[in-house]
Amino acid sequence: MIKRVALTLSVVFIILTLTGAIYVLTNGGKANAGYACIPMVFTLISLSVYRKYKQSEKS
């Protein structure tokens, strides 16, 4: 259950990261880079949770 939620959240945050990066680039860099960086941090967190639970199932 937690593994599936973590994977879903990581996909959502990847999409948010890409849209934030596109937003920053279309504004010529005048927009805050946090629009892309903050979702990226949450993506890394959720992917690490997913890997942790995936690895614990194998053991």
mmCIF file as Biopython writes it, N, C-alpha, C and O atoms, coordinates in Angstrom:
data_model
#
loop_
_atom_site.group_PDB
_atom_site.id
_atom_site.type_symbol
_atom_site.label_atom_id
_atom_site.label_alt_id
_atom_site.label_comp_id
_atom_site.label_asym_id
_atom_site.label_entity_id
_atom_site.label_seq_id
_atom_site.pdbx_PDB_ins_code
_atom_site.Cartn_x
_atom_site.Cartn_y
_atom_site.Cartn_z
_atom_site.occupancy
_atom_site.B_iso_or_equiv
_atom_site.auth_seq_id
_atom_site.auth_asym_id
_atom_site.pdbx_PDB_model_num
ATOM 1   N N  . MET A ? 1  ? 0.829  -1.192  0.000   1.0 0.0 1  A 1 
ATOM 2   C CA . MET A ? 1  ? 0.000  0.000   0.000   1.0 0.0 1  A 1 
ATOM 3   C C  . MET A ? 1  ? 0.873  1.255   0.000   1.0 0.0 1  A 1 
ATOM 4   O O  . MET A ? 1  ? 0.669  2.151   -0.820  1.0 0.0 1  A 1 
ATOM 5   N N  . ILE A ? 2  ? 1.836  1.326   0.907   1.0 0.0 2  A 1 
ATOM 6   C CA . ILE A ? 2  ? 2.702  2.495   0.989   1.0 0.0 2  A 1 
ATOM 7   C C  . ILE A ? 2  ? 3.568  2.600   -0.256  1.0 0.0 2  A 1 
ATOM 8   O O  . ILE A ? 2  ? 3.862  3.697   -0.731  1.0 0.0 2  A 1 
ATOM 9   N N  . LYS A ? 3  ? 3.972  1.457   -0.776  1.0 0.0 3  A 1 
ATOM 10  C CA . LYS A ? 3  ? 4.802  1.444   -1.986  1.0 0.0 3  A 1 
ATOM 11  C C  . LYS A ? 3  ? 4.048  2.053   -3.162  1.0 0.0 3  A 1 
ATOM 12  O O  . LYS A ? 3  ? 4.621  2.828   -3.928  1.0 0.0 3  A 1 
ATOM 13  N N  . ARG A ? 4  ? 2.785  1.715   -3.313  1.0 0.0 4  A 1 
ATOM 14  C CA . ARG A ? 4  ? 1.972  2.239   -4.409  1.0 0.0 4  A 1 
ATOM 15  C C  . ARG A ? 4  ? 1.731  3.743   -4.249  1.0 0.0 4  A 1 
ATOM 16  O O  . ARG A ? 4  ? 1.772  4.484   -5.231  1.0 0.0 4  A 1 
ATOM 17  N N  . VAL A ? 5  ? 1.483  4.190   -3.029  1.0 0.0 5  A 1 
ATOM 18  C CA . VAL A ? 5  ? 1.269  5.619   -2.771  1.0 0.0 5  A 1 
ATOM 19  C C  . VAL A ? 5  ? 2.539  6.406   -3.052  1.0 0.0 5  A 1 
ATOM 20  O O  . VAL A ? 5  ? 2.481  7.485   -3.642  1.0 0.0 5  A 1 
ATOM 21  N N  . ALA A ? 6  ? 3.681  5.882   -2.639  1.0 0.0 6  A 1 
ATOM 22  C CA . ALA A ? 6  ? 4.953  6.561   -2.876  1.0 0.0 6  A 1 
ATOM 23  C C  . ALA A ? 6  ? 5.258  6.662   -4.363  1.0 0.0 6  A 1 
ATOM 24  O O  . ALA A ? 6  ? 5.768  7.684   -4.823  1.0 0.0 6  A 1 
ATOM 25  N N  . LEU A ? 7  ? 4.955  5.621   -5.112  1.0 0.0 7  A 1 
ATOM 26  C CA . LEU A ? 7  ? 5.184  5.654   -6.551  1.0 0.0 7  A 1 
ATOM 27  C C  . LEU A ? 7  ? 4.255  6.655   -7.228  1.0 0.0 7  A 1 
ATOM 28  O O  . LEU A ? 7  ? 4.682  7.386   -8.121  1.0 0.0 7  A 1 
ATOM 29  N N  . THR A ? 8  ? 3.006  6.696   -6.820  1.0 0.0 8  A 1 
ATOM 30  C CA . THR A ? 8  ? 2.053  7.650   -7.378  1.0 0.0 8  A 1 
ATOM 31  C C  . THR A ? 8  ? 2.462  9.082   -7.070  1.0 0.0 8  A 1 
ATOM 32  O O  . THR A ? 8  ? 2.410  9.950   -7.941  1.0 0.0 8  A 1 
ATOM 33  N N  . LEU A ? 9  ? 2.866  9.327   -5.834  1.0 0.0 9  A 1 
ATOM 34  C CA . LEU A ? 9  ? 3.319  10.667  -5.464  1.0 0.0 9  A 1 
ATOM 35  C C  . LEU A ? 9  ? 4.558  11.082  -6.241  1.0 0.0 9  A 1 
ATOM 36  O O  . LEU A ? 9  ? 4.685  12.242  -6.631  1.0 0.0 9  A 1 
ATOM 37  N N  . SER A ? 10 ? 5.460  10.157  -6.467  1.0 0.0 10 A 1 
ATOM 38  C CA . SER A ? 10 ? 6.668  10.507  -7.215  1.0 0.0 10 A 1 
ATOM 39  C C  . SER A ? 10 ? 6.334  10.877  -8.652  1.0 0.0 10 A 1 
ATOM 40  O O  . SER A ? 10 ? 6.942  11.792  -9.208  1.0 0.0 10 A 1 
ATOM 41  N N  . VAL A ? 11 ? 5.382  10.185  -9.263  1.0 0.0 11 A 1 
ATOM 42  C CA . VAL A ? 11 ? 4.979  10.524  -10.632 1.0 0.0 11 A 1 
ATOM 43  C C  . VAL A ? 11 ? 4.333  11.905  -10.665 1.0 0.0 11 A 1 
ATOM 44  O O  . VAL A ? 11 ? 4.601  12.695  -11.569 1.0 0.0 11 A 1 
ATOM 45  N N  . VAL A ? 12 ? 3.484  12.198  -9.685  1.0 0.0 12 A 1 
ATOM 46  C CA . VAL A ? 12 ? 2.843  13.520  -9.616  1.0 0.0 12 A 1 
ATOM 47  C C  . VAL A ? 12 ? 3.889  14.613  -9.444  1.0 0.0 12 A 1 
ATOM 48  O O  . VAL A ? 12 ? 3.817  15.650  -10.104 1.0 0.0 12 A 1 
ATOM 49  N N  . PHE A ? 13 ? 4.849  14.391  -8.573  1.0 0.0 13 A 1 
ATOM 50  C CA . PHE A ? 13 ? 5.871  15.411  -8.339  1.0 0.0 13 A 1 
ATOM 51  C C  . PHE A ? 13 ? 6.819  15.553  -9.529  1.0 0.0 13 A 1 
ATOM 52  O O  . PHE A ? 13 ? 7.347  16.641  -9.758  1.0 0.0 13 A 1 
ATOM 53  N N  . ILE A ? 14 ? 7.044  14.492  -10.283 1.0 0.0 14 A 1 
ATOM 54  C CA . ILE A ? 14 ? 7.846  14.603  -11.504 1.0 0.0 14 A 1 
ATOM 55  C C  . ILE A ? 14 ? 7.139  15.506  -12.508 1.0 0.0 14 A 1 
ATOM 56  O O  . ILE A ? 14 ? 7.768  16.348  -13.149 1.0 0.0 14 A 1 
ATOM 57  N N  . ILE A ? 15 ? 5.835  15.324  -12.638 1.0 0.0 15 A 1 
ATOM 58  C CA . ILE A ? 15 ? 5.063  16.167  -13.550 1.0 0.0 15 A 1 
ATOM 59  C C  . ILE A ? 15 ? 5.104  17.619  -13.085 1.0 0.0 15 A 1 
ATOM 60  O O  . ILE A ? 15 ? 5.257  18.526  -13.902 1.0 0.0 15 A 1 
ATOM 61  N N  . LEU A ? 16 ? 4.970  17.845  -11.774 1.0 0.0 16 A 1 
ATOM 62  C CA . LEU A ? 16 ? 5.045  19.216  -11.248 1.0 0.0 16 A 1 
ATOM 63  C C  . LEU A ? 16 ? 6.424  19.833  -11.462 1.0 0.0 16 A 1 
ATOM 64  O O  . LEU A ? 16 ? 6.532  21.027  -11.738 1.0 0.0 16 A 1 
ATOM 65  N N  . THR A ? 17 ? 7.469  19.033  -11.339 1.0 0.0 17 A 1 
ATOM 66  C CA . THR A ? 17 ? 8.822  19.528  -11.567 1.0 0.0 17 A 1 
ATOM 67  C C  . THR A ? 17 ? 9.005  19.970  -13.015 1.0 0.0 17 A 1 
ATOM 68  O O  . THR A ? 17 ? 9.561  21.035  -13.286 1.0 0.0 17 A 1 
ATOM 69  N N  . LEU A ? 18 ? 8.535  19.147  -13.930 1.0 0.0 18 A 1 
ATOM 70  C CA . LEU A ? 18 ? 8.668  19.491  -15.346 1.0 0.0 18 A 1 
ATOM 71  C C  . LEU A ? 18 ? 7.852  20.730  -15.712 1.0 0.0 18 A 1 
ATOM 72  O O  . LEU A ? 18 ? 8.328  21.582  -16.462 1.0 0.0 18 A 1 
ATOM 73  N N  . THR A ? 19 ? 6.641  20.837  -15.194 1.0 0.0 19 A 1 
ATOM 74  C CA . THR A ? 19 ? 5.839  22.023  -15.492 1.0 0.0 19 A 1 
ATOM 75  C C  . THR A ? 19 ? 6.446  23.265  -14.855 1.0 0.0 19 A 1 
ATOM 76  O O  . THR A ? 19 ? 6.395  24.346  -15.441 1.0 0.0 19 A 1 
ATOM 77  N N  . GLY A ? 20 ? 7.018  23.125  -13.668 1.0 0.0 20 A 1 
ATOM 78  C CA . GLY A ? 20 ? 7.695  24.257  -13.036 1.0 0.0 20 A 1 
ATOM 79  C C  . GLY A ? 20 ? 8.920  24.696  -13.821 1.0 0.0 20 A 1 
ATOM 80  O O  . GLY A ? 20 ? 9.180  25.892  -13.950 1.0 0.0 20 A 1 
ATOM 81  N N  . ALA A ? 21 ? 9.669  23.741  -14.342 1.0 0.0 21 A 1 
ATOM 82  C CA . ALA A ? 21 ? 10.842 24.083  -15.142 1.0 0.0 21 A 1 
ATOM 83  C C  . ALA A ? 21 ? 10.444 24.772  -16.441 1.0 0.0 21 A 1 
ATOM 84  O O  . ALA A ? 21 ? 11.086 25.730  -16.870 1.0 0.0 21 A 1 
ATOM 85  N N  . ILE A ? 22 ? 9.378  24.273  -17.061 1.0 0.0 22 A 1 
ATOM 86  C CA . ILE A ? 22 ? 8.892  24.919  -18.284 1.0 0.0 22 A 1 
ATOM 87  C C  . ILE A ? 22 ? 8.411  26.326  -17.986 1.0 0.0 22 A 1 
ATOM 88  O O  . ILE A ? 22 ? 8.650  27.241  -18.774 1.0 0.0 22 A 1 
ATOM 89  N N  . TYR A ? 23 ? 7.739  26.512  -16.866 1.0 0.0 23 A 1 
ATOM 90  C CA . TYR A ? 23 ? 7.264  27.838  -16.475 1.0 0.0 23 A 1 
ATOM 91  C C  . TYR A ? 23 ? 8.422  28.814  -16.274 1.0 0.0 23 A 1 
ATOM 92  O O  . TYR A ? 23 ? 8.364  29.960  -16.719 1.0 0.0 23 A 1 
ATOM 93  N N  . VAL A ? 24 ? 9.456  28.355  -15.610 1.0 0.0 24 A 1 
ATOM 94  C CA . VAL A ? 24 ? 10.622 29.216  -15.372 1.0 0.0 24 A 1 
ATOM 95  C C  . VAL A ? 24 ? 11.310 29.555  -16.687 1.0 0.0 24 A 1 
ATOM 96  O O  . VAL A ? 24 ? 11.719 30.697  -16.896 1.0 0.0 24 A 1 
ATOM 97  N N  . LEU A ? 25 ? 11.441 28.581  -17.569 1.0 0.0 25 A 1 
ATOM 98  C CA . LEU A ? 25 ? 12.114 28.834  -18.845 1.0 0.0 25 A 1 
ATOM 99  C C  . LEU A ? 25 ? 11.298 29.728  -19.771 1.0 0.0 25 A 1 
ATOM 100 O O  . LEU A ? 25 ? 11.868 30.533  -20.507 1.0 0.0 25 A 1 
ATOM 101 N N  . THR A ? 26 ? 9.985  29.599  -19.747 1.0 0.0 26 A 1 
ATOM 102 C CA . THR A ? 26 ? 9.167  30.449  -20.613 1.0 0.0 26 A 1 
ATOM 103 C C  . THR A ? 26 ? 9.134  31.890  -20.129 1.0 0.0 26 A 1 
ATOM 104 O O  . THR A ? 26 ? 8.871  32.800  -20.916 1.0 0.0 26 A 1 
ATOM 105 N N  . ASN A ? 27 ? 9.395  32.109  -18.859 1.0 0.0 27 A 1 
ATOM 106 C CA . ASN A ? 27 ? 9.447  33.469  -18.332 1.0 0.0 27 A 1 
ATOM 107 C C  . ASN A ? 27 ? 10.850 34.059  -18.404 1.0 0.0 27 A 1 
ATOM 108 O O  . ASN A ? 27 ? 11.111 35.109  -17.817 1.0 0.0 27 A 1 
ATOM 109 N N  . GLY A ? 28 ? 11.726 33.415  -19.096 1.0 0.0 28 A 1 
ATOM 110 C CA . GLY A ? 28 ? 13.078 33.922  -19.270 1.0 0.0 28 A 1 
ATOM 111 C C  . GLY A ? 28 ? 13.917 33.893  -18.007 1.0 0.0 28 A 1 
ATOM 112 O O  . GLY A ? 28 ? 14.881 34.650  -17.886 1.0 0.0 28 A 1 
ATOM 113 N N  . GLY A ? 29 ? 13.572 33.047  -17.084 1.0 0.0 29 A 1 
ATOM 114 C CA . GLY A ? 29 ? 14.336 32.940  -15.843 1.0 0.0 29 A 1 
ATOM 115 C C  . GLY A ? 29 ? 13.964 33.972  -14.798 1.0 0.0 29 A 1 
ATOM 116 O O  . GLY A ? 29 ? 14.590 34.027  -13.739 1.0 0.0 29 A 1 
ATOM 117 N N  . LYS A ? 30 ? 12.964 34.787  -15.070 1.0 0.0 30 A 1 
ATOM 118 C CA . LYS A ? 30 ? 12.555 35.802  -14.101 1.0 0.0 30 A 1 
ATOM 119 C C  . LYS A ? 30 ? 11.698 35.218  -12.986 1.0 0.0 30 A 1 
ATOM 120 O O  . LYS A ? 30 ? 11.602 35.802  -11.907 1.0 0.0 30 A 1 
ATOM 121 N N  . ALA A ? 31 ? 11.084 34.083  -13.234 1.0 0.0 31 A 1 
ATOM 122 C CA . ALA A ? 31 ? 10.310 33.408  -12.197 1.0 0.0 31 A 1 
ATOM 123 C C  . ALA A ? 31 ? 11.269 32.694  -11.242 1.0 0.0 31 A 1 
ATOM 124 O O  . ALA A ? 31 ? 12.407 32.385  -11.598 1.0 0.0 31 A 1 
ATOM 125 N N  . ASN A ? 32 ? 10.798 32.445  -10.055 1.0 0.0 32 A 1 
ATOM 126 C CA . ASN A ? 32 ? 11.613 31.801  -9.038  1.0 0.0 32 A 1 
ATOM 127 C C  . ASN A ? 32 ? 11.882 30.342  -9.423  1.0 0.0 32 A 1 
ATOM 128 O O  . ASN A ? 32 ? 10.973 29.632  -9.853  1.0 0.0 32 A 1 
ATOM 129 N N  . ALA A ? 33 ? 13.108 29.909  -9.268  1.0 0.0 33 A 1 
ATOM 130 C CA . ALA A ? 33 ? 13.476 28.533  -9.610  1.0 0.0 33 A 1 
ATOM 131 C C  . ALA A ? 33 ? 12.883 27.526  -8.628  1.0 0.0 33 A 1 
ATOM 132 O O  . ALA A ? 33 ? 12.920 26.321  -8.877  1.0 0.0 33 A 1 
ATOM 133 N N  . GLY A ? 34 ? 12.348 28.004  -7.533  1.0 0.0 34 A 1 
ATOM 134 C CA . GLY A ? 34 ? 11.709 27.132  -6.557  1.0 0.0 34 A 1 
ATOM 135 C C  . GLY A ? 34 ? 10.499 26.411  -7.105  1.0 0.0 34 A 1 
ATOM 136 O O  . GLY A ? 34 ? 10.101 25.372  -6.579  1.0 0.0 34 A 1 
ATOM 137 N N  . TYR A ? 35 ? 9.905  26.958  -8.167  1.0 0.0 35 A 1 
ATOM 138 C CA . TYR A ? 35 ? 8.766  26.289  -8.790  1.0 0.0 35 A 1 
ATOM 139 C C  . TYR A ? 35 ? 9.159  24.915  -9.327  1.0 0.0 35 A 1 
ATOM 140 O O  . TYR A ? 35 ? 8.310  24.030  -9.439  1.0 0.0 35 A 1 
ATOM 141 N N  . ALA A ? 36 ? 10.408 24.730  -9.652  1.0 0.0 36 A 1 
ATOM 142 C CA . ALA A ? 36 ? 10.874 23.436  -10.136 1.0 0.0 36 A 1 
ATOM 143 C C  . ALA A ? 36 ? 11.651 22.671  -9.069  1.0 0.0 36 A 1 
ATOM 144 O O  . ALA A ? 36 ? 11.613 21.440  -9.049  1.0 0.0 36 A 1 
ATOM 145 N N  . CYS A ? 37 ? 12.350 23.369  -8.189  1.0 0.0 37 A 1 
ATOM 146 C CA . CYS A ? 37 ? 13.222 22.696  -7.225  1.0 0.0 37 A 1 
ATOM 147 C C  . CYS A ? 37 ? 12.467 22.038  -6.073  1.0 0.0 37 A 1 
ATOM 148 O O  . CYS A ? 37 ? 12.824 20.943  -5.638  1.0 0.0 37 A 1 
ATOM 149 N N  . ILE A ? 38 ? 11.434 22.698  -5.584  1.0 0.0 38 A 1 
ATOM 150 C CA . ILE A ? 38 ? 10.696 22.147  -4.448  1.0 0.0 38 A 1 
ATOM 151 C C  . ILE A ? 38 ? 10.001 20.829  -4.808  1.0 0.0 38 A 1 
ATOM 152 O O  . ILE A ? 38 ? 10.113 19.868  -4.047  1.0 0.0 38 A 1 
ATOM 153 N N  . PRO A ? 39 ? 9.285  20.747  -5.942  1.0 0.0 39 A 1 
ATOM 154 C CA . PRO A ? 39 ? 8.717  19.427  -6.291  1.0 0.0 39 A 1 
ATOM 155 C C  . PRO A ? 39 ? 9.790  18.365  -6.538  1.0 0.0 39 A 1 
ATOM 156 O O  . PRO A ? 39 ? 9.551  17.179  -6.313  1.0 0.0 39 A 1 
ATOM 157 N N  . MET A ? 40 ? 10.972 18.787  -7.001  1.0 0.0 40 A 1 
ATOM 158 C CA . MET A ? 40 ? 12.051 17.833  -7.228  1.0 0.0 40 A 1 
ATOM 159 C C  . MET A ? 40 ? 12.503 17.214  -5.905  1.0 0.0 40 A 1 
ATOM 160 O O  . MET A ? 40 ? 12.808 16.022  -5.852  1.0 0.0 40 A 1 
ATOM 161 N N  . VAL A ? 41 ? 12.548 18.002  -4.857  1.0 0.0 41 A 1 
ATOM 162 C CA . VAL A ? 41 ? 12.936 17.484  -3.545  1.0 0.0 41 A 1 
ATOM 163 C C  . VAL A ? 41 ? 11.920 16.451  -3.064  1.0 0.0 41 A 1 
ATOM 164 O O  . VAL A ? 41 ? 12.293 15.394  -2.556  1.0 0.0 41 A 1 
ATOM 165 N N  . PHE A ? 42 ? 10.635 16.763  -3.228  1.0 0.0 42 A 1 
ATOM 166 C CA . PHE A ? 42 ? 9.606  15.814  -2.833  1.0 0.0 42 A 1 
ATOM 167 C C  . PHE A ? 42 ? 9.618  14.558  -3.712  1.0 0.0 42 A 1 
ATOM 168 O O  . PHE A ? 42 ? 9.272  13.472  -3.248  1.0 0.0 42 A 1 
ATOM 169 N N  . THR A ? 43 ? 10.008 14.706  -4.957  1.0 0.0 43 A 1 
ATOM 170 C CA . THR A ? 43 ? 10.160 13.543  -5.838  1.0 0.0 43 A 1 
ATOM 171 C C  . THR A ? 43 ? 11.249 12.623  -5.314  1.0 0.0 43 A 1 
ATOM 172 O O  . THR A ? 43 ? 11.067 11.408  -5.250  1.0 0.0 43 A 1 
ATOM 173 N N  . LEU A ? 44 ? 12.373 13.203  -4.941  1.0 0.0 44 A 1 
ATOM 174 C CA . LEU A ? 44 ? 13.480 12.388  -4.421  1.0 0.0 44 A 1 
ATOM 175 C C  . LEU A ? 44 ? 13.097 11.691  -3.124  1.0 0.0 44 A 1 
ATOM 176 O O  . LEU A ? 44 ? 13.473 10.540  -2.902  1.0 0.0 44 A 1 
ATOM 177 N N  . ILE A ? 45 ? 12.352 12.380  -2.271  1.0 0.0 45 A 1 
ATOM 178 C CA . ILE A ? 45 ? 11.916 11.778  -1.011  1.0 0.0 45 A 1 
ATOM 179 C C  . ILE A ? 45 ? 10.972 10.610  -1.268  1.0 0.0 45 A 1 
ATOM 180 O O  . ILE A ? 45 ? 11.138 9.533   -0.695  1.0 0.0 45 A 1 
ATOM 181 N N  . SER A ? 46 ? 9.981  10.824  -2.129  1.0 0.0 46 A 1 
ATOM 182 C CA . SER A ? 46 ? 9.012  9.756   -2.377  1.0 0.0 46 A 1 
ATOM 183 C C  . SER A ? 46 ? 9.646  8.579   -3.110  1.0 0.0 46 A 1 
ATOM 184 O O  . SER A ? 46 ? 9.269  7.432   -2.870  1.0 0.0 46 A 1 
ATOM 185 N N  . LEU A ? 47 ? 10.604 8.842   -4.002  1.0 0.0 47 A 1 
ATOM 186 C CA . LEU A ? 47 ? 11.298 7.732   -4.663  1.0 0.0 47 A 1 
ATOM 187 C C  . LEU A ? 47 ? 12.159 6.935   -3.684  1.0 0.0 47 A 1 
ATOM 188 O O  . LEU A ? 47 ? 12.274 5.715   -3.807  1.0 0.0 47 A 1 
ATOM 189 N N  . SER A ? 48 ? 12.758 7.618   -2.720  1.0 0.0 48 A 1 
ATOM 190 C CA . SER A ? 48 ? 13.547 6.882   -1.729  1.0 0.0 48 A 1 
ATOM 191 C C  . SER A ? 48 ? 12.657 6.032   -0.831  1.0 0.0 48 A 1 
ATOM 192 O O  . SER A ? 48 ? 13.048 4.934   -0.436  1.0 0.0 48 A 1 
ATOM 193 N N  . VAL A ? 49 ? 11.463 6.526   -0.504  1.0 0.0 49 A 1 
ATOM 194 C CA . VAL A ? 49 ? 10.513 5.721   0.273   1.0 0.0 49 A 1 
ATOM 195 C C  . VAL A ? 49 ? 10.079 4.504   -0.542  1.0 0.0 49 A 1 
ATOM 196 O O  . VAL A ? 49 ? 9.989  3.394   -0.019  1.0 0.0 49 A 1 
ATOM 197 N N  . TYR A ? 50 ? 9.812  4.726   -1.825  1.0 0.0 50 A 1 
ATOM 198 C CA . TYR A ? 50 ? 9.421  3.613   -2.704  1.0 0.0 50 A 1 
ATOM 199 C C  . TYR A ? 50 ? 10.518 2.556   -2.768  1.0 0.0 50 A 1 
ATOM 200 O O  . TYR A ? 50 ? 10.237 1.363   -2.649  1.0 0.0 50 A 1 
ATOM 201 N N  . ARG A ? 51 ? 11.745 2.978   -2.952  1.0 0.0 51 A 1 
ATOM 202 C CA . ARG A ? 51 ? 12.855 2.016   -3.025  1.0 0.0 51 A 1 
ATOM 203 C C  . ARG A ? 51 ? 13.035 1.264   -1.719  1.0 0.0 51 A 1 
ATOM 204 O O  . ARG A ? 51 ? 13.337 0.071   -1.718  1.0 0.0 51 A 1 
ATOM 205 N N  . LYS A ? 52 ? 12.846 1.973   -0.590  1.0 0.0 52 A 1 
ATOM 206 C CA . LYS A ? 52 ? 12.994 1.343   0.713   1.0 0.0 52 A 1 
ATOM 207 C C  . LYS A ? 52 ? 11.966 0.225   0.889   1.0 0.0 52 A 1 
ATOM 208 O O  . LYS A ? 52 ? 12.318 -0.872  1.322   1.0 0.0 52 A 1 
ATOM 209 N N  . TYR A ? 53 ? 10.710 0.490   0.560   1.0 0.0 53 A 1 
ATOM 210 C CA . TYR A ? 53 ? 9.675  -0.524  0.719   1.0 0.0 53 A 1 
ATOM 211 C C  . TYR A ? 53 ? 9.770  -1.622  -0.330  1.0 0.0 53 A 1 
ATOM 212 O O  . TYR A ? 53 ? 9.398  -2.765  -0.066  1.0 0.0 53 A 1 
ATOM 213 N N  . LYS A ? 54 ? 10.258 -1.289  -1.501  1.0 0.0 54 A 1 
ATOM 214 C CA . LYS A ? 54 ? 10.456 -2.306  -2.531  1.0 0.0 54 A 1 
ATOM 215 C C  . LYS A ? 54 ? 11.559 -3.269  -2.120  1.0 0.0 54 A 1 
ATOM 216 O O  . LYS A ? 54 ? 11.442 -4.480  -2.308  1.0 0.0 54 A 1 
ATOM 217 N N  . GLN A ? 55 ? 12.625 -2.724  -1.560  1.0 0.0 55 A 1 
ATOM 218 C CA . GLN A ? 55 ? 13.738 -3.563  -1.127  1.0 0.0 55 A 1 
ATOM 219 C C  . GLN A ? 55 ? 13.362 -4.396  0.097   1.0 0.0 55 A 1 
ATOM 220 O O  . GLN A ? 55 ? 13.820 -5.530  0.231   1.0 0.0 55 A 1 
ATOM 221 N N  . SER A ? 56 ? 12.535 -3.851  0.991   1.0 0.0 56 A 1 
ATOM 222 C CA . SER A ? 56 ? 12.158 -4.605  2.178   1.0 0.0 56 A 1 
ATOM 223 C C  . SER A ? 56 ? 11.225 -5.758  1.831   1.0 0.0 56 A 1 
ATOM 224 O O  . SER A ? 56 ? 11.179 -6.748  2.561   1.0 0.0 56 A 1 
ATOM 225 N N  . GLU A ? 57 ? 10.477 -5.651  0.725   1.0 0.0 57 A 1 
ATOM 226 C CA . GLU A ? 57 ? 9.632  -6.765  0.307   1.0 0.0 57 A 1 
ATOM 227 C C  . GLU A ? 57 ? 10.459 -7.931  -0.223  1.0 0.0 57 A 1 
ATOM 228 O O  . GLU A ? 57 ? 10.079 -9.089  -0.052  1.0 0.0 57 A 1 
ATOM 229 N N  . LYS A ? 58 ? 11.581 -7.634  -0.862  1.0 0.0 58 A 1 
ATOM 230 C CA . LYS A ? 58 ? 12.433 -8.701  -1.407  1.0 0.0 58 A 1 
ATOM 231 C C  . LYS A ? 58 ? 13.095 -9.496  -0.294  1.0 0.0 58 A 1 
ATOM 232 O O  . LYS A ? 58 ? 13.305 -10.700 -0.440  1.0 0.0 58 A 1 
ATOM 233 N N  . SER A ? 59 ? 13.424 -8.851  0.805   1.0 0.0 59 A 1 
ATOM 234 C CA . SER A ? 59 ? 14.138 -9.523  1.899   1.0 0.0 59 A 1 
ATOM 235 C C  . SER A ? 59 ? 13.248 -10.430 2.693   1.0 0.0 59 A 1 
ATOM 236 O O  . SER A ? 59 ? 13.703 -11.064 3.645   1.0 0.0 59 A 1 
#
